[in-house]
Amino acid sequence: MFAVLHASSATTNTSCAGRKACFSVGGPMRYKLPNGRSVWGKTGSRPGWDNGFFATRDLGHRVVYSLNPTGADSGIAYIQRIAVAALMD
């Protein structure tokens, strides 16, 4: 379930931070922190809301977030900063 193919992300996929695929077969999204550690989670959005959760695989670190974006961008930069602040040692 945690295996992510080593393939390029689709050009229309705006959920992956970077150029590599970030979704596993089982549905979780992988995000690599600056220290190389992978965290897993799921994101979702509706107009006016971005929500999600991420955790280390051993569940030692977890974060749940909800953003009210302005619509000026995708919000990924904010989500990355939240993940790094909450999940890095």
DSSP file (Angstrom, degrees, kcal/mol; ACC not computed):
  #  RESIDUE AA STRUCTURE BP1 BP2  ACC     N-H-->O    O-->H-N    N-H-->O    O-->H-N    TCO  KAPPA ALPHA  PHI   PSI    X-CA   Y-CA   Z-CA
    1    1 A M              0   0    0      0, 0.0    25,-0.8     0, 0.0    26,-0.2   0.000 360.0 360.0 360.0 -28.2    0.0    0.0    0.0
    2    2 A F        +     0   0    0     22,-0.1     2,-0.4    23,-0.1    28,-0.0   0.413 360.0 114.3 -92.0   3.1    2.9    2.4    0.6
    3    3 A A        -     0   0    0      1,-0.0    22,-1.0     0, 0.0     2,-0.5  -0.610  45.4-169.3 -78.0 127.6    4.6    1.7   -2.7
    4    4 A V        -     0   0    0     -2,-0.4    20,-0.2    20,-0.2    -2,-0.0  -0.974  26.8-115.2-115.6 128.5    4.7    4.7   -5.1
    5    5 A L        -     0   0    0     -2,-0.5     2,-1.7    18,-0.4    16,-0.2  -0.262  21.3-120.7 -59.8 144.9    5.8    4.1   -8.6
    6    6 A H  S    S+     0   0    0     14,-0.1     2,-0.3     2,-0.0    -1,-0.1  -0.645  72.4 118.8 -85.6  80.5    9.1    5.8   -9.7
    7    7 A A  S    S-     0   0    0     -2,-1.7    14,-2.9    14,-0.1     2,-0.1  -0.940  70.6 -89.9-142.5 159.8    7.4    7.8  -12.5
    8    8 A S  B     -A   20   0A   0     -2,-0.3    12,-0.3    12,-0.2     2,-0.1  -0.476  45.9-111.6 -71.0 143.7    6.8   11.3  -13.4
    9    9 A S        -     0   0    0     10,-2.9    -1,-0.1    -2,-0.1    12,-0.1  -0.446  41.1 -94.7 -70.6 148.9    3.7   13.0  -12.1
   10   10 A A    >   -     0   0    0      1,-0.1     3,-1.8    -2,-0.1    -1,-0.1  -0.383  29.9-124.0 -62.6 142.7    1.1   13.8  -14.7
   11   11 A T  T 3  S+     0   0    0      1,-0.3    -1,-0.1    -3,-0.1    -2,-0.1   0.757 112.1  53.3 -62.7 -23.7    1.4   17.4  -15.9
   12   12 A T  T 3  S+     0   0    0      2,-0.0     2,-0.9     1,-0.0    -1,-0.3   0.513  83.7 101.1 -88.4  -4.9   -2.2   18.0  -14.9
   13   13 A N    <   +     0   0    0     -3,-1.8     3,-0.3     1,-0.2    -4,-0.0  -0.716  40.8 171.8 -84.9 108.1   -1.7   16.8  -11.3
   14   14 A T        +     0   0    0     -2,-0.9    -1,-0.2     1,-0.2    62,-0.1   0.375  64.9  76.3 -95.3   3.4   -1.3   19.8   -9.1
   15   15 A S  S    S+     0   0    0      2,-0.1     2,-0.4    28,-0.0    -1,-0.2   0.726  75.9  84.1 -86.6 -22.9   -1.4   17.8   -5.8
   16   16 A C  S    S-     0   0    0     -3,-0.3     2,-1.2     2,-0.1    15,-0.1  -0.672  73.3-140.7 -85.4 131.9    2.2   16.5   -6.0
   17   17 A A  S    S+     0   0    0     -2,-0.4     2,-0.3    59,-0.1    15,-0.2  -0.768  77.1   5.6 -89.3  96.9    4.9   18.8   -4.7
   18   18 A G  S    S-     0   0    0     -2,-1.2    -2,-0.1     1,-0.1     4,-0.1  -0.772 101.1 -67.8 122.5-170.6    7.6   18.1   -7.3
   19   19 A R  S    S+     0   0    0     -2,-0.3   -10,-2.9     2,-0.1     2,-0.2   0.541  98.9  87.5 -99.8  -8.6    7.9   16.2  -10.5
   20   20 A K  B    S-A    8   0A   0    -12,-0.3   -12,-0.2    -3,-0.2   -14,-0.1  -0.627  88.4 -94.2 -94.3 151.9    7.6   12.6   -9.2
   21   21 A A        -     0   0    0    -14,-2.9    -1,-0.1    -2,-0.2   -12,-0.1  -0.286  36.7-175.6 -58.2 145.5    4.4   10.7   -8.6
   22   22 A C        +     0   0    0     -4,-0.1     8,-3.5     2,-0.1     2,-0.4   0.406  48.8  90.6-127.9   0.0    3.2   11.0   -5.0
   23   23 A F  B     -B   29   0B   0      6,-0.2   -18,-0.4   -18,-0.1     6,-0.2  -0.837  60.5-145.0-104.8 138.1    0.2    8.7   -4.8
   24   24 A S    >   -     0   0    0      4,-2.7     3,-1.1    -2,-0.4   -20,-0.2  -0.432  30.7-105.8 -89.1 170.6    0.3    5.0   -3.7
   25   25 A V  T 3  S+     0   0    0    -22,-1.0   -23,-0.1     1,-0.2    -1,-0.1   0.849 120.4  55.2 -63.4 -34.4   -1.9    2.3   -5.1
   26   26 A G  T 3  S-     0   0    0    -25,-0.8    -1,-0.2   -23,-0.2   -24,-0.1   0.534 121.5-103.6 -79.8  -6.3   -3.8    2.2   -1.8
   27   27 A G  S <  S+     0   0    0     -3,-1.1    -2,-0.1     1,-0.4   -25,-0.1   0.011  77.1 126.4 111.7 -29.6   -4.6    5.9   -2.0
   28   28 A P        -     0   0    0      0, 0.0    -4,-2.7     0, 0.0     2,-0.4  -0.278  54.0-130.3 -64.7 152.1   -2.2    7.6    0.5
   29   29 A M  E     -BC  23  41B   0     12,-3.5    12,-1.8    -6,-0.2     2,-0.4  -0.858  14.3-144.6-101.5 134.9   -0.1   10.5   -0.7
   30   30 A R  E     - C   0  40B   0     -8,-3.5     2,-0.4    -2,-0.4    10,-0.2  -0.834  16.2-177.0 -98.8 136.4    3.7   10.5    0.0
   31   31 A Y  E     - C   0  39B   0      8,-2.5     8,-2.5    -2,-0.4     2,-0.6  -0.992  18.1-141.8-131.9 127.2    5.5   13.7    0.7
   32   32 A K  E     - C   0  38B   0     -2,-0.4     6,-0.2     6,-0.2     5,-0.1  -0.779  16.2-142.1 -91.2 123.6    9.2   13.8    1.3
   33   33 A L    >   -     0   0    0      4,-3.1     3,-2.4    -2,-0.6    47,-0.0  -0.328  31.6-100.2 -73.8 162.9   10.4   16.2    4.0
   34   34 A P  T 3  S+     0   0    0      0, 0.0    -1,-0.1     0, 0.0    -2,-0.0   0.753 123.6  60.0 -57.5 -24.5   13.6   18.2    3.5
   35   35 A N  T 3  S-     0   0    0      2,-0.1     3,-0.1     1,-0.0    -2,-0.0   0.399 121.1-107.3 -85.5   4.9   15.4   15.7    5.8
   36   36 A G  S <  S+     0   0    0     -3,-2.4     2,-0.2     1,-0.3    -1,-0.0   0.268  76.9 133.5  92.0 -10.9   14.5   12.9    3.4
   37   37 A R        -     0   0    0     -5,-0.1    -4,-3.1     1,-0.1     2,-0.4  -0.518  50.8-133.8 -75.0 138.7   11.9   11.3    5.6
   38   38 A S  E     -C   32   0B   0     -6,-0.2    19,-0.5    -2,-0.2     2,-0.3  -0.754  18.8-168.2 -93.0 138.9    8.6   10.3    3.9
   39   39 A V  E     -CD  31  56B   0     -8,-2.5    -8,-2.5    -2,-0.4     2,-0.3  -0.900   9.6-145.2-120.3 156.9    5.3   11.2    5.5
   40   40 A W  E     +CD  30  55B   0     15,-3.1    15,-2.4    -2,-0.3     2,-0.3  -0.910  33.6 118.0-125.2 146.2    1.9    9.8    4.3
   41   41 A G  E     -CD  29  54B   0    -12,-1.8   -12,-3.5    -2,-0.3     2,-0.3  -0.939  46.7-100.9-174.8-162.2   -1.5   11.4    4.2
   42   42 A K  E     - D   0  53B   0     11,-1.8    11,-1.9    -2,-0.3     2,-0.3  -0.992  23.4-162.0-148.2 140.2   -4.5   12.5    2.2
   43   43 A T  E     + D   0  52B   0     -2,-0.3     2,-0.3     9,-0.2     9,-0.2  -0.807  10.1 173.6-119.5 163.0   -5.6   15.9    1.1
   44   44 A G  E     - D   0  51B   0      7,-2.3     7,-2.9    -2,-0.3     2,-0.3  -0.976   5.6-169.8-161.4 159.2   -8.9   17.2   -0.2
   45   45 A S  E     - D   0  50B   0     -2,-0.3     5,-0.2     5,-0.2    -2,-0.0  -0.997  12.4-176.1-154.9 155.7  -10.4   20.5   -1.1
   46   46 A R  E >   - D   0  49B   0      3,-2.1     3,-3.0    -2,-0.3     2,-0.1  -0.906  61.0 -63.3-137.8 162.2  -13.6   22.2   -2.0
   47   47 A P  T 3  S+     0   0    0      0, 0.0     3,-0.1     0, 0.0    -2,-0.0  -0.317 129.1  10.7 -53.5 119.5  -14.0   25.8   -3.1
   48   48 A G  T 3  S+     0   0    0     -2,-0.1     2,-0.4     1,-0.1    -3,-0.0   0.324 119.4  77.9  94.5  -6.8  -12.8   27.8   -0.1
   49   49 A W  E <   -D   46   0B   0     -3,-3.0    -3,-2.1    19,-0.2     2,-0.4  -0.998  45.7-177.0-140.7 136.5  -11.3   24.9    1.9
   50   50 A D  E     +DE  45  67B   0     17,-2.0    17,-3.5    -2,-0.4     2,-0.3  -0.999  22.4 171.9-124.1 126.6   -8.1   22.8    1.8
   51   51 A N  E     +DE  44  66B   0     -7,-2.9    -7,-2.3    -2,-0.4     2,-0.3  -0.913   7.6 127.5-132.2 157.0   -8.0   19.9    4.3
   52   52 A G  E     -DE  43  65B   0     13,-1.9    13,-2.7    -2,-0.3     2,-0.3  -0.980  34.8-128.7 176.0 179.3   -5.8   17.0    5.0
   53   53 A F  E     -DE  42  64B   0    -11,-1.9   -11,-1.8    -2,-0.3     2,-0.3  -0.985  14.7-172.5-146.5 152.0   -3.7   15.0    7.4
   54   54 A F  E     +DE  41  63B   0      9,-2.4     9,-2.6    -2,-0.3     2,-0.3  -0.984   7.5 172.0-142.4 151.4   -0.2   13.6    7.3
   55   55 A A  E     -DE  40  62B   0    -15,-2.4   -15,-3.1    -2,-0.3     7,-0.2  -0.986  37.5-102.2-153.1 155.4    1.8   11.2    9.6
   56   56 A T  E >   -D   39   0B   0      5,-2.2     3,-2.0    -2,-0.3   -17,-0.2  -0.460  45.8-107.7 -71.1 157.5    5.1    9.4    9.7
   57   57 A R  T 3  S+     0   0    0    -19,-0.5    -1,-0.1     1,-0.3   -18,-0.1   0.832 122.6  49.8 -61.3 -32.5    4.6    5.7    8.9
   58   58 A D  T 3  S-     0   0    0      1,-0.0    -1,-0.3     3,-0.0    -2,-0.0   0.426 111.3-123.3 -84.3   2.0    5.2    4.7   12.5
   59   59 A L  S <  S+     0   0    0     -3,-2.0    -2,-0.1     2,-0.2     3,-0.1   0.629  74.0 130.0  64.6  17.4    2.6    7.4   13.6
   60   60 A G  S    S+     0   0    0      1,-0.2     2,-0.4    27,-0.0    -1,-0.1   0.783  74.8  32.1 -69.0 -26.7    5.2    9.0   15.8
   61   61 A H  S    S+     0   0    0     -5,-0.1    -5,-2.2     2,-0.0     2,-0.3  -0.999  73.7 171.2-132.0 134.1    4.3   12.4   14.3
   62   62 A R  E     -E   55   0B   0     -2,-0.4     2,-0.3    -7,-0.2    -7,-0.2  -0.984   8.8-176.1-141.2 150.4    0.9   13.5   13.0
   63   63 A V  E     -E   54   0B   0     -9,-2.6    -9,-2.4    -2,-0.3     2,-0.4  -0.987   6.7-168.4-147.4 140.1   -0.7   16.7   11.7
   64   64 A V  E     -E   53   0B   0     -2,-0.3     2,-0.3   -11,-0.2   -11,-0.2  -0.988  19.0-178.7-123.0 136.1   -4.2   17.6   10.7
   65   65 A Y  E     -E   52   0B   0    -13,-2.7   -13,-1.9    -2,-0.4     2,-0.3  -0.940  20.8-170.1-136.9 158.1   -4.9   20.9    8.9
   66   66 A S  E     -E   51   0B   0     -2,-0.3     2,-0.3   -15,-0.2   -15,-0.2  -0.938  15.5-171.4-145.1 123.5   -7.7   22.9    7.5
   67   67 A L  E     -E   50   0B   0    -17,-3.5   -17,-2.0    -2,-0.3    -2,-0.0  -0.855  22.1-150.6-116.9 150.4   -7.0   26.1    5.4
   68   68 A N        -     0   0    0     -2,-0.3   -19,-0.2   -19,-0.2   -17,-0.0  -0.783  31.9-163.4-115.3  83.2   -9.2   28.7    4.0
   69   69 A P        -     0   0    0      0, 0.0     5,-0.0     0, 0.0    -2,-0.0  -0.181  25.0-132.6 -71.9 161.0   -7.3   29.8    0.9
   70   70 A T        -     0   0    0      1,-0.0    -2,-0.0     3,-0.0     5,-0.0   0.627  41.1-117.9 -84.3 -14.4   -7.9   32.9   -1.1
   71   71 A G  S    S+     0   0    0      2,-0.3     3,-0.0   -23,-0.0    -1,-0.0   0.433  85.3 115.7  89.8  -0.5   -7.9   31.1   -4.4
   72   72 A A  S    S-     0   0    0      2,-0.0     2,-0.2     3,-0.0     0, 0.0   0.749  86.2  -1.3 -74.4 -23.0   -4.8   33.0   -5.6
   73   73 A D  S    S-     0   0    0      3,-0.0    -2,-0.3     0, 0.0    -1,-0.0  -0.857  86.3 -86.2-151.6-174.5   -2.8   29.8   -5.8
   74   74 A S        -     0   0    0     -2,-0.2   -60,-0.0     1,-0.1    -2,-0.0   0.679  50.8-128.8 -78.1 -17.1   -3.0   26.1   -5.1
   75   75 A G  S  > S+     0   0    0      3,-0.0     4,-2.1     4,-0.0     3,-0.4   0.379  72.9 122.8  86.3  -5.6   -2.1   26.3   -1.5
   76   76 A I  H  >  +     0   0    0      1,-0.2     4,-2.7     2,-0.2     5,-0.2   0.875  69.1  57.1 -60.2 -37.9    0.6   23.6   -1.8
   77   77 A A  H  > S+     0   0    0      1,-0.2     4,-1.8     2,-0.2    -1,-0.2   0.896 108.8  46.5 -61.1 -39.3    3.3   26.0   -0.4
   78   78 A Y  H  > S+     0   0    0     -3,-0.4     4,-2.2     2,-0.2    -1,-0.2   0.919 112.0  50.4 -67.0 -43.6    1.3   26.5    2.8
   79   79 A I  H  X S+     0   0    0     -4,-2.1     4,-2.5     1,-0.2    -2,-0.2   0.892 109.0  52.2 -62.7 -40.5    0.6   22.8    3.2
   80   80 A Q  H  X S+     0   0    0     -4,-2.7     4,-2.6     1,-0.2    -1,-0.2   0.917 109.3  49.3 -61.9 -43.1    4.3   22.1    2.7
   81   81 A R  H  X S+     0   0    0     -4,-1.8     4,-2.4     2,-0.2    -2,-0.2   0.891 111.2  49.5 -65.0 -38.8    5.3   24.6    5.4
   82   82 A I  H  X S+     0   0    0     -4,-2.2     4,-2.2     2,-0.2     5,-0.2   0.939 112.2  48.3 -63.0 -46.5    2.7   23.1    7.8
   83   83 A A  H  X S+     0   0    0     -4,-2.5     4,-2.5     1,-0.2     5,-0.3   0.920 113.2  46.7 -61.1 -45.7    4.0   19.6    7.2
   84   84 A V  H  X S+     0   0    0     -4,-2.6     4,-1.6     1,-0.2    -1,-0.2   0.931 113.8  48.0 -63.7 -45.9    7.6   20.6    7.7
   85   85 A A  H  < S+     0   0    0     -4,-2.4    -1,-0.2    -5,-0.2    -2,-0.2   0.869 121.1  35.9 -63.4 -37.1    6.9   22.5   10.9
   86   86 A A  H  < S+     0   0    0     -4,-2.2    -2,-0.2    -5,-0.2    -1,-0.2   0.783 123.8  36.6 -88.2 -28.3    4.8   19.7   12.4
   87   87 A L  H  < S+     0   0    0     -4,-2.5     2,-0.3    -5,-0.2    -3,-0.2   0.563  90.3  91.2-111.3 -10.2    6.6   16.6   11.2
   88   88 A M     <        0   0    0     -4,-1.6    -4,-0.0    -5,-0.3     0, 0.0  -0.686 360.0 360.0 -88.0 142.0   10.3   17.3   11.2
   89   89 A D              0   0    0     -2,-0.3    -1,-0.1   -28,-0.0    -4,-0.1   0.458 360.0 360.0 -73.1 360.0   12.3   16.5   14.4
